[in-house]
Amino acid sequence: MSKTVRRTLMAGTVLASTLSFAVLTLTALPAPAQTADQMNAAQRWIDQEFQPSSISREEQLKEMEWFIKAAEPFRGMEISVVSETITTHEYEAKTLARAFSEITGIKLKHDLIQEGDVIEKLQTQMQSGRNVYDAYVNDSDLIGTHFRYGQAVALSDWMAGEGKDVTLPTLDIDDFIGKSFTTAPDGKLYQLPDQQFANLYWFRADWFARPDLKEKFKAKYGYELGVPVNWSAYEDIADFFTNDVKNIDGVRVYGHMDYGKKDPSLGWRFTDAWLSMAGAGDKGIPNGVPVDEWGIRVEGCNPAGSSVTRGGDTNGPASVYALTKYIDWLKKYAPPEAGGMTFSEAGPVPAQGNIAQQIFWYTAFTADMTKPGLPVVNADGTPKWRMAPSPHGSYWEEGMKLGYQDAGSWTLMKSTPVDRRKAAWLYAQFTVAKTTSLKKTMVGLTPIRESDLQTQAMTEMAPKLGGLVEFYRSPARVSWTPTGTNVPDYPKLAQLWWQNVAEAVTGEKTPQQAMDSLAEAQDAVLARLERANVQGDCGPKLNKVQDAQYWFDQPGAPKPKLADEKPKGETVAYEQLLEAWKQGKVR
């Protein structure tokens, strides 16, 4: 422990004793008025807002004492940070930012903007060197970008060096369940997880349990109506509800929900691991090695190509199969209006009560899906729906990631002046400290700490959250991961996806043509980065073009086209899944 940290802790202890004694006797010498006001504010926030917590009230007070002391050099400074607009970040911007300002004396402005705009602001700062924001919550999907460009602060170095005096002694990095997502190939932590949510399968458990529907389904398909294990079963269930059941309680129902508008969010649908669910890429957790779910092959730490002819899988049979199924299901089994919707427009639709299942549903919607009075919520507050692992496509193999997990993470930039960076780092830690993190998790339902997940409070909430707590408590959660380090420039590459996928959705191109164009466009970006040599030793080094068959003959991805892409459907009972999760299995 450094002398600085030791002095800080000693000062905090003395302060706590002084305040406590002053309250008891009313005659002790008072602490400085400003510090006393801040401690009073801390006590008020702890008692009125930051309950429950995974730590005791006394431990919460000690953390707040540390923040007050560490913030002294920055008192009165105005700091601005930014994140995308989701429930968790709204809580931070409206509640935690105000608490932080009252407790530390640092004026904090937390802006909420769309995810695409966050990346644009970050790009502007990276390209101009101008300090746009003092800290960013951006997806850990950018880990490969931050690691290679060298413009983001390596937090491992920061916490041990320049930022040591403003690093919370009880931060407990190993408690963060998303730590592996924000660690680069050099072994250093570049981002601090702030919130996490996965994409899982969502279904109407009440409908799936109906004897009449179960009987009809089994009579038609020869197996039980249950949670689909593979895409074949998902497709059968989608067809069954859309075309056989059609109406439930007088409401027209559909067996699938998605969105298809030409919009940046269409790209997220695919980069957020649609291809990995289909079975594109290689085995490996958190991401496929050497080919990831974007279809990018990496040799060592150098991106080597996206196209099959360079050993990539962006336009391989598994990827084309994924896009083909996406389009077929959207047009055959989803509500007619779904094709014209964006991510944010489609998200609330399952809560309206006419969707039987959704293959790819973000758990960030859990809070909105559990509001009293919704058609999908029982009178006692328990949900009529459940979440489960997403089914996998015919190219998927054991050992591959099974879905996506978003990990919005605090990121500091080297272009931010050090004093502002330190003050912003204090706020970043405040939003994830053990004092505040459990309450934030209960509000936004985007857990980040193992210690929070194991609390009695989460156990009590579990029955109303449709499987969220059970999923996150299970070691099986490691099969859901964000974009990994194979992607060397997320902002440049991500924008290529929606533009190319949209051409397949509209019918301008076949799925194969669209993925060929995407792979070619990605390789063009990689080639430019290689020529510019701006990413150091781990920048792109493209493989030479070879006949596709050469790569199909090699182990792993890209895999040759299967003779049968629709094997027999397979389902599993939800109760069996829950038991598997408890045992640390995926299913």
N, C-alpha and C positions, 0 to 999 in steps of 0.2 A: 504494500500500500504506500502511495507516495506521501511525502510530507504535506503536500497541499491538501490531498484528500483527507489525511488524518486530522489536520488542523480543522478542516471543514466539519468533519464528524464530531470532533471534540467541541467545537463551537456550537454545533446543533444540540449536542447533549446538554451543555451548560445552559443554552437558551431554553430548552424544554424544562429543565429543572427550575430555572428562574421564573418562567411563566407559571408553572404548576404551583410553586411556593407562593407566588404573588396572589394567585387566586385563593389559596387557602387562608393566608394570614391577613391580606389586605394592607400589610405594613412593609413588605419587602420592597427593595429598590426596583422600580419598574424598568423593563427593557426599553430601548429607544422606541419612541412613539410609532415611527413608521414600521419598524419590524414587528412590534406588538400588533399593529393593525393588520399586517399581512398574516401573522399567525392566527389572529382571530378569524380572518377570512378563510384561512386553510381549515380551521376547525369547523366553521360553518359549512363549507363545501363538503367536507368529509361526512359530517352528520346528516346534511340535508340532500346530498346528491350522490356521493361516492360510496353508496352502500347497495348491495353487499360488496365485499371485496374478498380476495383470496388470502389477504393478510389482515392482521389485527389492526384495530384503530390506532394503537400505540405505534405500530410499524408504519401505518399511513402517515401519522404525524411526523415521524422521523424523515420519511421521504419528502414531505412538504417543507420541513425545516431545511433539508439539503437544497431544495430548489430555491428557497428564499435567499440562502447564503450564496449559492452559485450565481444567482441572477444579479447580485448587487452591482457589479461593474456595468451592467446593461440596463439598469433601471431608468425608465423614461424613454428608452429607445423604441422606435416604431418598426416593427418587423412584418413582412407580408409573406404568406405561404399560399400554395394552391393545391387543389385536388379535384378529382371529378365529383359529380353530384350523385351520391348514393346516400342512403339513410345514415350509415355510419359517419360519413364525412359531414353530413348536415348536423349531426350531434356534436361533432368536434367544432364546427364553425360557430354554432349557436351557443353551445354550453361550455365546452372545454376551453375554447379560446378566451371566453369571458372569465372563467375561473382562473386560468393561467395569468391573465393580466392583473386580476385582483390580488392574486397570491404573490406574484413576482415583481409587479410594477413595470413589466415590459408590455408595451402596447402591441397587441397581436391582431393582425387582419388576416383572416383565413378565407380566401376566395374559393367559390365553387363554380366550376365551368365544365363543359362537356369533355369527355376523355380525349377526343381528337384535338381539342383546343389546348389541353394540358401538354400533349406531345409537341404541338406547334410552338408553344411558349418555351418549352425546353429546348427545341431545335434552335429557336431564335437566340437563346442564351449561349448555346454551344457554338453557333456559327459567328455570332457577333462579339462574344466575350463580354457583353453588357449584362449587368445583373438585373434580370427581369423579376425574379422572385428569390427570396432568401432560402427557401427549401421547397421541394416538390414531393407530393405523393404521386408517384407514377408506377405503372405496373412493373413487376419484376421481369416481365417479358423483355425489358430493355437491358437485362443484365449483360448480354453479349455486346451490346452497343457501349454501355458504360465501361466495361472492362477493356474493350479494344481502343476506344478513342482517348482514354486517359484524362477526360475532363471532369469526371465524377470523382469525388473524394472516396478513397478506399477507407471505409469506416474502421476496419481493423487497425490501420495505421493511425487514423485520426484519434480513436479512443485511447490508444497507447501513447500518443504523442501530443500533437498540438491541441487536441480537444480533450485531453485527459482531465483537466480541471473542471470541465463542464459535462463530464460523463457520469451518469448516475451510478453510484456503487452497487445499487440493487437492481440494475437494469436486467441482469441475468439473461444473456443472449441465448444460452442453451435451452431456455424455457420457451423460445419462439418456435412454433411448429413449422414455420416456413423458412427457417434459417438456410436450409440447403438450396432453396430457390434463389437466394440472393448472394450466394457464394460463387465466385468465379473460378475458372480453372487454376488460377494462381493461389487458390486456397483462402483468399481474402473476402471478407464481407463488404459488399458495396452498397447495400440498401438494407434498411431496417423495416421489417414487415409491420404494417399498420392495420391491415384488415385482410381477411381471406374469405373467398367463397368458391365453391366448386360447381361444375356443371354435372348434374345428376339426372337420372330418369325420374319423371314425375307421373303419377297415375292416380285415378280415382279409385281408391281402395274399396269404397262402398259399392261401386258398380262391379268391380272385379269379384266381389264376394257374393253377388246375387246368384242364387241357385239356378234361376231360369237362364241367365246369360252364360253361366259356366256350362250348363248342360248343352245349350245351343252351340257354343264354341267348340266343345269337345266333339260333338257329333259331326261338325264340319271339318275340323282340322286334325282330330285324332289325338290331341294332347290337351293338357289342362290350361285353362285361362289363368295366367299368373304373371309374375314379373318376367319379361323377356330376357333371356340370356344372350340370344343372338339377334341379328337384324332380320332374319327370316321370321322369327316369332313376332318382332315388332311390326313388321309389314302385315302379317296375318291379322294381328290385333287391330291395326289401323283400318284395314279393309273391313273387318268384322263390325266395328262400331260405326264406321261411315256408311257402309252400304247394306249391312244386314240389320243392325239395331236401329239406326237412323234417328229414332226419337226415344227420349226417356222423360217421363213425367211431362209430356207435351212440348218438350224442348228439342229442337234439331241438334243432334250431337255429331261430333267429328272424332275420328280416331287418331288425329295428329295435329300438331300446331307448329308453325315455323314462320319465317318471314322471308321476303324475296326482293324488296325494293333495291334499286341501284343506289347504294348509299355506303359510306365507310363501314357501317355496322354489319353489312353483308360479309365483309372481309373477316371481321372478328368471328363470325359463325364458323369460318373455316380455319383460321389460324388458331382459334381457341380449340384446337384438337379434334375437329371433325374427322380429319384424315387418320388420326391415330386410332379413333374408335373403329374405323373401317379396317385398320390393319396396315396402313402405310408406315414406312420407316422400319427401324430395327428394334430389337429388344433393348431394354435398359431403363433404369429409373434414376434420376427424374426424367431423362429424355433418351431417345434411341441412340445407340452407338454402333457404327459411325454415322448412320443416317437418322435424322430426327423427324418429327411429325410434320415439319414444313417440307420435307423431302430434301433437305440440304445435307449433303455429305461433308463430314469434317475429317481431315487426315491430321492426326495430332490435335492441334488447336486451330488449324487453318481450314476455313470453308473451301471446299474443292469443287462444288457444283450442285445444281438443282436438277438438271436434265438427266434422264436415264442414260444418255450417251456419255455423261461425265460421272456416272455412278450415283446420281441422285434419284429421287423418287417422286418429285413434284408432278411429273406427267406419267408416272408408272401405272400399271393396271389397277393397283389398289386405290390410287388417288382418283383415277377416272371412274372407278366403281363408286367411290364415295360421292363424287359430284353427281353422278347419274342417279343414285338412290335419293339424294337430297331433292333433285328436281322432280323425280317421279312422285315422291311422297307429298311434296308441297302441292303439286297440281291435282293429285288423285284423292288425297285424304284430309287436307286441311280446309278450313273455311275459305270460300272464294276470295275474300278480301285479304287473306294472309299474304298473297303474292305482292301486294302493294304496300306492305307494312315495313317499318324499320324495327330494329331491336327494341327501342323504348316503347313503340306502339304495340308490339306483339307481346311484350312481357306481361302486361296485366290480363291478357285474354283468358288464360286458364282459370283465373279466379272468378270469371263470370259464370262458370258452371256448365259449359257445353263442350268441354274438351275431355276426352277419355284418358289421354296419355301424351307425354311430350318426351322425346328421346334425349333432349339436351336442354335442361332447365337450370338456370342459375339460382343457387341457393340464396343469393342476395335478395331474391324476391320473397323469401320466407316471411319476413315481417309483414309485408303487404298481403300475403296469402293467408294470414292467420287473424285478420281483423274481424271482430264480431259482426254478425249480420250478413256476411258474404254467403253466397250459395254453396260455397265449398267448405263452410265451417259449421259444425254442429252447434246446437243451442248451448251446450256446456263448454264451448270454446275449443273443443278438440277438432282437429281437421278431418275432413272426409277423404283427404288425399294422403299419399305417402311419397317419400323419395327413396330411391334405390340406385345401385350402380347402373350406369347406362349399358345397354346391350352392345355387343361388339360385332363388327362385320366379319365377313368370311375370310379375310386375309389376316385377321388378328391371331396372335399366338401368345401363350402364357409367357409372362416376363416382359410384355410390352405395357406401356402406360395405357390407361383405360379411359382417360378423360382429362379435362382441363381444370386447373384451379387458379383463380385470379389472386394475386398477392400484391395489392397496392402497398407500396413501400416508400418510406422516407428516403430521399436522395439529396445529398449536398453537392453543390458544384464548386469547383476550384475557382471559378470566376466570381464567386460571391466573396466580398471582403470578410476577413477572418472574424472580426467582431460581430458582424451580422450573422455569419455562419454559426458562431457559438450561441448567440441568442436564439436563433431558429432551431438549433439542435436541442436546446433546453425544452422548447415547446414540443418538438417531435417526441422526445422521451416522455414528456408529461402526458401525451395522448396514449402512450403504451405502457406507462408505469403500472406496477401492480396495484397502486392506489386507485387508479381510474379504469383499468382495462376490463375488469369483469362487468362493471356497469355498462361500459361502452358495448361490450359483447352482447349483453342482454337487450340493449336498445337496437343495435344494428344487425345482430346475429351473424357476425363475421369474425369468428374467434381466431386469436393469434397465439394464445398462451396455453400450454398444457396445464398449468396450475389453475387457470380459470375453468377449463373443461372438466376438471375433476372435482369441482365444488358441489356442495349440496344444492346450491341455487340452480345450477344447470340440470341436476338430476330432477329437481322439482318442475323445471320448465319443459323437460323432454316430452311429456305426453302431448303437449300442444304444438310441438315443432315438427311432427311428421317424420322423424328419423334423423333429423339434423345432428342431435347430440350423439346418438348412437354411431353415426357415420364418423364424426370427428373424434370420438373416443377410440375408434378402432384403428389399429396399425394399418389396416387396409387402405386408409386414406392416402398413403404414399403413392398409390397408383394414379392419383390425379395430380397433375403437375402443370405449372405454367410453361410458356415458351422458354426454351433453354439457351445455352451459350453458343449453339451453332449459328444463330442468327446474328450476323455482325453489325447490321444497321436496321433495327426494327422500324423506325419511321420511314425510311426509304423503301423497304421491302413490303411492309404491311399494306401500303396504299396500292400495290400492284394487284393484290388479291381481289378486292371487291370489283375492280374494273374488269378483270378477266372473268371472274365467276359470273358477273351480271350478264355477260354476253352469252353464256350458256343458258342462263335462266330465261332470257328473252328469245332464245332460239336462233340468235345470230350466228352462233357457232355450236358445234357438237361438244359434248363434254371433253372428248379427246383433244379437239382443236383448242378449246379454252385452256386446258391444262398445259398443252404444248406451248401456247403463247405465254402463259404465266412462267413456266420453267425457263423459257428463253429470256423473258424480261428480267427474272431474278439473276440469271447468269450474266446478263449485261451489266447489272448493278455490281455484282461481285467482281467482274472484270475491270470496271472503272475504279473500284476501291483498290484492286490489286495494282493497277497502273499508278494510282495516286500515292500508294504506299503510305497511307495516313494512319494505319492501324497497328503499326509495329510488327513484332515477330508473329503475332497470331492473326494477322490480316489474311484475306483470301489469297489462295494460290490454286487456280483452277486446274483440274485434271484435263488432259488432252481428250478430245472427242474420239470415242471408239464406238464400234457397232453395239447397239443395245443388247444383242445376244451375249456379248462378252460379259456384260454386267449381270444379266439374268442367270448366267452360269456360275456366278460367284455366290458364296453363302450369304444369306440375309437379303436385305433390300438392295436394289429393287427386285421384287418378286415377279415371276412370269404370271401371265393371266391364268386364272383357275378355269378348269373345264366347267365347273358348276359353282356359280356365285350365290346360289340360293339353296343351301342344305336344309334339311328338315328343321322346322322351328323347335325351339327348346325354351321352356319356362321353368321358374322355380317359385315356390311358395314364399311369401314375404317373411313369414315367421322363421323360415329356414335361413333366409338372408341375415336377419338380425342375429341369429345364433352364430353364423359364420363370422360376422363382424366382431362379435365378442371374443371369438377365438383368433382374431387377427387375420382372417382370410377375406379375400375379395367377395367370394360367394360360396 
